[in-house]
Amino acid sequence: MDQKQIEEIVRSVMASMGQADAAPAEVKCSTVTCATPASTESCSLDLGSAEAKAWIGVENPHRADVLTELRRSTAARVCTGRAGPRPRTQALLRFLADHSRSKDTVLKEVPEEWVKAQGLLEVRSEISDKNLYLTRPDLGRRLCVEAVEALKAQCAANPDVQVVVSDGLSTDAITANYEEILPPLLAGLKQAGLKVGTPFFVRYGRVKIEDQIGELLGAKVVILLVGERPGLGQSESLSCYAVYSPRVATTVEADRTCISNIHQGGTPPVEAAAVIVDLAKRMLEQKASGINMTR
């Protein structure tokens, strides 16, 4: 799919939501402002700020402009300098701060109030707390008994597409991207003439839980939006795992199609929604997903 096709899909989806003139969202790259090489390190600098990310720790550089241009071109940890064989204090502190931020988003819970505010039915896997979620991934692949009963009672049966949201390993990924991906996604699926199931939220869910959900509800295609394992300083990345006619006993990982890195610094959520709509349509046409699909 080329860029023009993606833009047309985005315009079509946004038009159905009453935003006919809306242009596809632009990727907000993690660029940084100009910075001059620093010989001193500020203890008062916010380690999560753009200024900290733009900091250049190479002392007495031959070409300062080259370092500034290199620093602008990437979010990677370049131009941080060394103190002998060791990293400089500010570079090390920023590394530790980003690592702590990533750990925090893994351990945080999606607030129940937030789920209710989105109007989503909440169910959970066989996991009861975050510690068990991290140590027993197998239990996160199955719905608890109460969840099975709730889905049977409150969700539409035999949809063409069933959309599921789960916290996964990043709470921030769900709360930061939800409003920009789910409404256009649901609108695009309905505009395509597809029967869309009742969207709901699964707490402590793993990717394979979509197999049980699809089999339980009789869905042709299941789309799972789940928080990715965060990287250093990037805790808002969302993934979409789509699978055709999943079955607990027979579906394997190669049967899934994944769209990852959905966030403002990667694939913008609105654009991702348009791509997912097109993907669901092709899955239904080909009756396949993952490596079984033809391009």
C-alpha positions in Angstrom: 0.0 0.0 0.0 1.6 3.3 -1.1 1.3 6.7 0.7 -1.5 8.0 -1.6 -3.7 5.0 -0.8 -3.2 5.5 2.9 -4.1 9.2 2.6 -7.3 8.3 0.7 -8.3 5.8 3.4 -7.6 8.4 6.1 -9.7 11.0 4.3 -12.5 8.6 3.8 -12.5 7.6 7.5 -12.3 11.2 8.7 -15.1 12.2 6.3 -17.4 9.6 7.8 -16.7 11.2 11.2 -17.7 14.7 10.0 -14.1 15.9 9.4 -14.1 15.9 5.6 -11.2 18.4 5.3 -9.0 16.7 7.8 -5.6 15.7 6.4 -3.7 12.6 7.5 -1.9 13.2 10.7 1.7 14.0 10.3 4.4 12.0 12.1 5.7 14.0 15.0 9.3 12.9 14.9 11.3 13.1 18.1 13.5 15.9 16.8 15.4 18.2 19.1 16.3 21.8 19.1 19.8 23.2 18.5 22.2 22.6 21.3 25.8 23.6 21.9 28.4 21.3 23.3 28.4 21.5 27.1 31.4 21.4 29.3 29.3 21.5 32.5 26.3 19.4 33.5 23.2 21.0 35.1 21.8 19.2 38.1 18.5 21.1 37.8 17.7 20.0 34.2 14.5 18.0 33.7 15.8 14.7 32.4 12.6 14.1 30.4 12.6 17.5 28.7 13.5 18.3 25.1 16.5 20.2 26.4 17.9 17.1 28.1 17.4 15.1 24.9 19.2 17.8 22.9 22.1 18.0 25.3 25.5 17.4 23.7 28.2 16.1 26.1 31.2 16.0 23.8 33.7 18.5 25.1 35.8 20.8 22.8 34.5 19.3 19.5 36.3 20.0 16.3 33.0 20.6 14.4 30.2 21.5 16.8 27.7 22.0 13.9 28.2 18.4 12.8 27.3 17.2 16.3 24.2 19.4 16.5 23.0 18.1 13.1 23.6 14.5 14.1 21.8 15.1 17.4 18.8 16.6 15.5 18.6 13.6 13.1 17.9 10.9 15.6 16.4 10.1 19.0 19.2 7.7 19.7 21.7 8.4 22.5 24.5 10.0 20.4 26.9 12.8 21.2 26.7 12.2 24.9 30.5 12.2 25.4 32.6 10.2 27.9 34.4 10.7 31.1 37.4 8.4 30.5 35.8 5.0 29.8 32.6 5.9 31.5 29.4 7.8 30.4 29.0 11.3 31.7 26.8 11.9 34.7 24.0 13.5 32.8 23.9 10.8 30.1 23.8 8.1 32.8 21.1 9.9 34.8 18.9 10.3 31.7 19.4 6.7 30.8 18.3 5.7 34.3 15.3 8.1 34.2 14.1 6.7 30.9 14.5 3.2 32.2 12.4 4.1 35.3 9.7 5.7 33.1 9.5 2.5 31.1 9.3 0.4 34.3 6.5 2.6 35.7 4.3 2.2 32.6 4.6 -1.6 32.9 3.6 -1.6 36.5 0.9 1.0 36.3 -2.8 0.0 36.1 -5.4 1.4 33.7 -7.8 3.2 36.1 -11.2 1.7 36.3 -12.6 5.3 36.0 -10.9 5.7 32.7 -12.4 2.5 31.3 -15.9 3.6 32.4 -15.4 7.0 30.9 -14.8 5.4 27.5 -18.0 3.4 27.8 -16.2 0.1 27.5 -17.3 -3.2 29.1 -14.3 -4.4 31.2 -13.4 -8.0 31.6 -10.1 -9.7 32.6 -8.0 -12.7 32.0 -7.3 -15.3 34.6 -4.7 -12.9 36.1 -5.7 -11.1 39.3 -2.8 -8.6 39.7 0.1 -7.1 37.9 2.7 -9.3 39.6 1.0 -12.4 38.4 0.6 -10.9 34.9 4.4 -10.5 34.7 5.3 -13.9 36.1 2.5 -16.1 34.5 2.0 -15.0 30.9 0.1 -18.3 30.2 -2.8 -17.1 32.4 -3.0 -13.9 30.5 -3.9 -15.9 27.4 -7.2 -17.1 28.8 -10.4 -15.3 29.9 -11.6 -15.8 33.5 -15.0 -17.6 33.9 -16.8 -14.3 34.8 -15.4 -12.7 31.6 -16.7 -15.5 29.4 -20.2 -15.1 30.9 -20.1 -11.3 30.5 -19.1 -11.5 26.8 -21.8 -14.1 26.0 -24.4 -11.9 27.7 -23.3 -8.4 26.5 -21.5 -8.7 23.2 -22.9 -9.1 19.7 -22.5 -12.5 18.3 -20.9 -13.5 14.9 -19.5 -10.1 13.9 -17.4 -9.6 10.8 -14.9 -7.7 13.0 -14.4 -7.7 16.7 -12.3 -4.9 18.2 -10.6 -5.6 21.6 -8.5 -3.2 23.7 -6.0 -4.5 26.3 -3.5 -2.9 28.6 -0.7 -5.3 27.8 2.7 -4.1 28.9 2.1 -0.4 28.5 -0.7 1.5 30.3 0.4 4.7 28.7 0.0 3.3 25.2 -3.7 2.7 25.7 -4.6 6.0 27.5 -2.5 8.2 25.2 -3.7 6.8 21.8 -7.2 5.5 22.5 -9.2 8.6 21.4 -7.2 9.0 18.2 -7.4 5.4 17.1 -10.6 3.7 18.3 -13.3 6.2 17.0 -11.9 6.4 13.5 -11.3 2.7 13.4 -14.9 1.8 14.4 -16.2 4.5 12.0 -14.1 3.2 9.1 -15.2 -0.4 9.7 -18.8 0.6 9.7 -18.4 2.8 6.6 -17.0 -0.3 4.9 -20.3 -2.1 5.5 -18.9 -4.5 8.0 -20.7 -5.8 11.0 -18.7 -4.6 14.0 -18.9 -6.4 17.3 -19.2 -4.7 20.7 -15.7 -3.2 21.6 -14.5 -4.0 25.1 -11.5 -3.8 27.4 -9.5 -6.8 28.7 -7.4 -6.2 31.8 -4.2 -8.2 32.0 -4.5 -9.6 28.5 -1.8 -11.3 26.3 -2.0 -11.4 22.5 -3.2 -15.0 22.3 -6.3 -14.1 24.3 -7.8 -12.9 21.1 -8.1 -16.5 19.9 -10.5 -17.4 22.7 -12.4 -14.2 22.2 -12.8 -14.8 18.4 -13.9 -18.4 19.0 -16.3 -17.5 21.8 -18.1 -14.7 19.8 -17.8 -16.3 16.4 -15.9 -13.3 14.9 -14.5 -13.6 11.4 -11.7 -11.1 12.2 -10.4 -10.1 15.7 -8.4 -6.9 16.1 -6.5 -6.5 19.4 -5.1 -3.1 20.3 -2.5 -3.8 23.0 0.2 -1.8 24.7 3.7 -2.8 23.6 6.6 -3.5 25.9 8.1 -0.1 26.3 11.5 1.0 25.2 13.8 3.5 27.0 11.8 6.7 27.2 9.1 5.5 24.8 6.2 4.2 26.7 3.3 5.1 24.4 3.7 2.7 21.6 0.7 0.6 20.7 0.4 -2.5 18.6 -2.5 -4.0 16.6 -2.7 -7.8 16.2 -5.2 -8.9 13.7 -6.2 -12.5 13.0 -8.8 -14.3 10.8 -11.1 -16.9 12.2 -9.0 -17.6 15.3 -9.2 -20.9 17.2 -7.5 -21.6 20.5 -6.3 -25.1 19.4 -5.0 -24.3 15.9 -4.1 -20.6 15.6 -0.3 -20.0 15.7 1.7 -16.7 15.8 2.3 -16.8 12.1 -1.4 -16.5 11.6 -1.4 -13.0 13.0 -0.8 -9.7 11.2 0.9 -7.1 13.4 1.0 -3.3 13.0 3.4 -2.0 15.6 4.9 1.4 16.7 1.5 3.2 16.7 2.1 6.5 18.5 2.7 10.2 17.6 6.4 9.6 17.1 5.9 6.5 14.9 2.7 5.6 12.9 0.1 8.2 13.9 -3.0 6.6 15.4 -5.4 8.1 12.9 -3.3 6.8 10.0 -3.0 3.4 11.7 -6.8 3.2 12.0 -7.1 3.6 8.3 -4.5 1.0 7.6 -6.3 -1.5 10.0 -9.6 -0.9 8.2 -8.0 -1.8 4.9 -6.3 -4.8 6.4 -9.6 -6.1 7.9 -11.3 -5.8 4.5 -8.5 -7.7 2.8 -8.6 -10.4 5.4 -12.3 -10.9 4.8 -11.8 -11.0 1.1 -8.9 -13.5 1.2 -10.3 -15.4 4.2 -6.7 -15.4 5.7 -4.3 -13.5 7.8 -0.6 -13.5 8.7 1.7 -15.4 6.3 -1.4 -16.9 4.6 -2.3 -13.5 3.1 -1.3 -12.5 -0.4 -0.3 -9.0 -1.1 
